[in-house]
Amino acid sequence: MKIKKTKELFLSCNVAGFSHYEGCIVFDQLKIGARLQLVREDENAYDHDAVAIFFGDSHLGYVPSSKNEQLATMLDLGHGDLFEAYVQRLDPTAHPEQQVHVAIFMKANDSVINER
């Protein structure tokens, strides 16, 4: 019997720029497993593949530029609904750029789930 996978880990990373945005304001509200939003910033002056990470209305930072190219391409092609992002790890004692680790999953297509 095959196990039906509903999602697969696509990317795991720290939140780049965490200390420069609103992360410190909402850090106490973050919990492991908290849902995050990914927002494509194709007009970002510093990184043309920029993908911002939000917790509610609070901008936490970005997917690191060394890991964002494929994700940015998928978002540009309109596949944002295939991704879910969550807080994976929190460490208030770490350097601010290492305090929040994020897991980004790619969701399975409904037809694939129903076939298995």
N, C-alpha and C positions, 0 to 999 in steps of 0.2 A: 504494500500500500504506500503510495506517495503522499507525502505531507504537502498540503496546499499552502504555498507561500503567498502572503498577501503583500509583502514588501521586502525589499533587499537593501542593505546598507550601501549607499552610493558614495558617501564621503563623511569623514570624521575629522574635525579640526577645532583649533582654538578660535575664538572670536578676535580677529585682527582689529586693532584700533580701539579695543574695549575701554581703555583709560581716556580716550579722547571724545567719547560720546556720552550717552546717558546711562551706561551700564552701572556706574557707581550709585546712581540715584535709585535704581530699581533692584540692585543686587539682593537685598534682603527679601524681595518678593519672588525671586527665582527659585525654583525647585527642580530637582532632577525629574525629567519627564515633561516639564512644561513645554507647551507648544510654542514654536517660534514661526515668524513669517520671513520669507525670502523675497526681497524686492530688487529687481534688476535695475541698475543705474547705468544705462548705456551711454549717457552723456557725462559720466564722471571724468573730471579733468585729469585725474591721476592714474586711473586704471580703466581702460575701455571694456574690460570684462567684469567690472565691479558688481558684486551681489551683496546688498546690505542685509543685515539680520536685525529683525525687530522683535521685541516682546511687547505685545499690544501696540501702543503708540510710541514706545520708547526705542530709539535707535541704539542698539548695543554695539555695533561695529560692522565688520565685513567678513565674508569668507576670504581667507588669505589669497593674495594674488597668485601665489604659486599653485593653488588648487582650484581656481574658479573658472578656468577656460571652458571645460566641458559643460559645467552647470550653466554658465552664461549662455552658451550656444543653445542648450535645450530650452532655457527660458525665452530666448529670442525667437525660437521656433514655435512658441506658444504652448509649450508642454509644462508650464508651471504647476498645473493641477496634478502632475505625476509625482510631485515631491512633497514630503513632509519633513519638517525640521523640529528637533527637540533638544532640550538641555540634556546633555549626557553626563557631565561631571562638573562639580563646583568645588573650588578650593580657595576660600577666602585668605589663606596664608600665602598663596603663590603670588608671583609678580602679576600685576593687573592684566597683562597680555596673556596670561596663562590661567586666569581664574575661572573662565567659563569655556567648557568644551562642548561642542555641538555635534549631534549625529543627524545627517541628512539621508533620508530614505527615499528610494524610488518605489512607488506603488505599482503593483501588478495590474495589468489590464484586466477588466472584469471577465472578458472572454477566456483569458488564460486561466483564471481562477476557476471558472465554471467547467473547463475542459478536464481538469485533473481529478 
